[in-house]
Amino acid sequence: MQRVLKVVLLLSFLTVAGPSAWANSYSEAIESFAKAGESGAFFKTAYGYAVFPTIGKAGFVVGGAHGKGRVFVNAKHVGNSTMTQLTAGFQLGGQAFSQIIFFQTEDDFKDFTSGNFEFSAQATAVAITAGVSAEANTGGGMSAGASGGSNNATTAHGGYRKGMAIFTIAKGGLMYEAVLGGQKFTYTPL
């Protein structure tokens, strides 16, 4: 099973993320979320946030996703995080996306940074799109999309749920899935 996950993750990075996605920096991702409608307002009110410039996701029956991120409090980099997701079910394709998680309070930040944090399969993210409508769900569901560019991205709705607000920006790819699985995060302070 681990071998399948490694192959899926490797394929996701080679076929979907590609060199252009790797070139995206943390500051570019933060700027994209800051300019994208509703998600921009969260920078003013959130206690902190975790940003993942590129998460690669791929699947063929068994799927996975992985990305590296940084955690900020008061716009100061305080630690690093990784996101890993393993899914099983009907799925085919690959995609790359950016993700940001806002923490409403210090307690919510502490929950995330306490060790191995996991979103349940019911946790949802608001998909920020530029020219294509989509809905993202960390636990699976039908999803497909591409972003025409993060500079003109907009959000449709969103808010805190259990102290966290999650937004994604599609970077490319196409994926059909009806799967179960949540996202797991690790945190390492600086």
C-alpha positions as CSV (number, residue, x, y, z in Angstrom):
1,M,0.0,0.0,0.0
2,Q,2.9,2.4,0.8
3,R,4.5,1.6,-2.5
4,V,1.2,2.5,-4.4
5,L,1.0,5.8,-2.4
6,K,4.6,6.7,-3.3
7,V,4.0,6.0,-7.0
8,V,0.7,8.0,-6.9
9,L,2.4,11.0,-5.2
10,L,5.4,10.9,-7.6
11,L,3.0,10.8,-10.6
12,S,1.0,13.7,-9.1
13,F,4.1,15.9,-8.9
14,L,5.5,14.9,-12.3
15,T,2.4,15.0,-14.3
16,V,0.3,17.7,-12.6
17,A,2.4,20.0,-10.5
18,G,5.3,20.2,-13.0
19,P,8.0,22.8,-12.9
20,S,5.7,25.8,-13.2
21,A,3.9,24.8,-10.0
22,W,7.1,24.3,-8.1
23,A,8.2,27.8,-9.0
24,N,5.3,29.2,-6.9
25,S,6.7,30.8,-3.7
26,Y,5.0,31.2,-0.4
27,S,4.7,35.0,-0.9
28,E,3.0,34.5,-4.3
29,A,0.5,32.1,-2.8
30,I,-0.2,34.4,0.1
31,E,-0.6,37.3,-2.3
32,S,-3.1,35.3,-4.4
33,F,-5.2,34.4,-1.4
34,A,-5.0,38.0,-0.1
35,K,-6.4,39.3,-3.4
36,A,-9.0,36.7,-3.8
37,G,-12.2,38.2,-2.5
38,E,-13.4,36.8,0.9
39,S,-10.2,35.0,1.8
40,G,-8.3,38.3,1.8
41,A,-10.4,39.6,4.7
42,F,-9.3,36.6,6.9
43,F,-5.7,38.0,7.0
44,K,-7.0,40.9,9.1
45,T,-8.9,38.9,11.6
46,A,-7.3,35.5,11.9
47,Y,-4.9,34.6,14.7
48,G,-2.7,32.9,12.2
49,Y,-2.6,30.7,9.1
50,A,-0.9,27.8,7.3
51,V,-0.2,28.2,3.6
52,F,0.7,25.4,1.1
53,P,1.7,26.9,-2.2
54,T,1.5,23.6,-4.1
55,I,-0.3,20.3,-3.1
56,G,-0.1,17.6,-5.7
57,K,-2.9,15.1,-5.8
58,A,-3.4,12.0,-8.0
59,G,-5.4,8.8,-7.9
60,F,-6.3,5.6,-9.6
61,V,-8.5,3.6,-7.2
62,V,-6.0,4.4,-4.5
63,G,-4.9,8.1,-4.3
64,G,-2.9,10.5,-2.4
65,A,-1.9,14.1,-2.0
66,H,1.1,15.8,-0.4
67,G,2.4,19.3,0.1
68,K,4.7,21.3,2.2
69,G,3.7,24.5,3.9
70,R,4.6,27.3,6.4
71,V,2.7,28.4,9.4
72,F,2.4,32.2,10.3
73,V,1.2,34.2,13.3
74,N,1.0,38.0,12.8
75,A,2.6,37.5,9.4
76,K,5.7,36.0,11.0
77,H,6.8,32.5,10.0
78,V,6.7,30.4,13.2
79,G,6.9,26.8,11.8
80,N,6.6,24.4,9.0
81,S,3.9,21.9,8.1
82,T,3.3,19.0,5.8
83,M,-0.1,17.8,4.5
84,T,-0.7,14.2,3.5
85,Q,-3.9,12.6,2.3
86,L,-4.5,8.9,1.4
87,T,-7.8,8.1,-0.2
88,A,-9.5,4.9,-1.4
89,G,-12.5,4.6,-3.7
90,F,-13.4,5.5,-7.3
91,Q,-11.0,8.1,-8.5
92,L,-9.0,8.9,-11.6
93,G,-6.7,11.8,-12.5
94,G,-4.5,14.3,-10.9
95,Q,-4.5,18.0,-9.9
96,A,-2.4,20.6,-8.2
97,F,-3.7,23.3,-5.9
98,S,-2.7,25.8,-3.3
99,Q,-4.3,25.7,0.1
100,I,-4.6,28.1,3.1
101,I,-6.0,27.4,6.5
102,F,-6.9,30.3,8.8
103,F,-7.0,29.9,12.6
104,Q,-9.7,31.9,14.3
105,T,-8.1,32.0,17.8
106,E,-4.9,31.0,19.6
107,D,-6.6,27.8,20.8
108,D,-7.4,26.8,17.2
109,F,-3.8,27.5,16.3
110,K,-2.6,25.4,19.2
111,D,-5.0,22.5,18.1
112,F,-3.3,22.6,14.6
113,T,0.2,22.8,15.9
114,S,-0.1,20.3,18.8
115,G,1.4,17.5,16.7
116,N,-0.4,15.4,14.2
117,F,-3.6,17.3,13.3
118,E,-6.2,15.7,11.0
119,F,-9.3,17.0,9.3
120,S,-12.2,14.7,9.2
121,A,-13.6,13.6,5.9
122,Q,-16.4,16.1,6.4
123,A,-14.1,19.2,6.5
124,T,-14.7,21.3,3.4
125,A,-12.7,24.0,1.7
126,V,-14.0,26.9,-0.4
127,A,-12.6,26.7,-3.9
128,I,-11.2,30.0,-5.1
129,T,-11.5,30.1,-8.9
130,A,-10.6,32.3,-11.8
131,G,-13.0,31.7,-14.6
132,V,-14.1,28.1,-13.6
133,S,-16.6,27.3,-10.9
134,A,-15.7,24.4,-8.6
135,E,-16.2,23.1,-5.1
136,A,-13.4,21.5,-3.1
137,N,-13.9,18.9,-0.4
138,T,-11.0,17.4,1.6
139,G,-12.9,14.1,2.0
140,G,-13.6,13.6,-1.7
141,G,-16.6,14.1,-3.8
142,M,-16.9,15.1,-7.4
143,S,-14.4,17.8,-8.3
144,A,-12.9,19.1,-11.5
145,G,-11.4,22.5,-12.3
146,A,-8.7,24.7,-13.5
147,S,-7.8,28.2,-12.6
148,G,-7.4,30.8,-15.3
149,G,-4.9,32.6,-13.1
150,S,-4.7,33.4,-9.4
151,N,-4.4,37.1,-10.0
152,N,-8.2,37.4,-10.8
153,A,-9.5,34.7,-8.5
154,T,-12.7,35.2,-6.5
155,T,-14.5,33.4,-3.7
156,A,-18.2,32.6,-3.5
157,H,-18.6,32.0,0.2
158,G,-16.9,30.8,3.3
159,G,-16.3,31.2,7.0
160,Y,-14.9,29.6,10.1
161,R,-16.0,26.1,10.9
162,K,-14.7,24.7,14.2
163,G,-12.3,27.6,14.4
164,M,-10.7,27.1,10.9
165,A,-11.4,28.4,7.5
166,I,-10.0,26.6,4.5
167,F,-9.5,28.0,0.9
168,T,-8.0,26.4,-2.2
169,I,-6.9,27.7,-5.5
170,A,-6.9,25.2,-8.4
171,K,-3.6,25.3,-10.3
172,G,-4.4,22.7,-13.0
173,G,-5.4,19.1,-13.6
174,L,-8.6,17.2,-13.7
175,M,-9.8,14.7,-11.3
176,Y,-13.0,12.7,-10.8
177,E,-13.4,11.1,-7.4
178,A,-16.0,9.6,-5.0
179,V,-13.7,8.7,-2.2
180,L,-13.3,8.7,1.6
181,G,-10.3,10.2,3.3
182,G,-9.1,13.2,5.3
183,Q,-6.1,15.4,5.4
184,K,-3.4,14.9,8.0
185,F,-0.9,17.6,9.0
186,T,2.3,17.6,10.9
187,Y,3.9,20.7,12.4
188,T,7.5,21.5,13.3
189,P,8.1,24.8,15.1
190,L,11.1,26.9,14.1
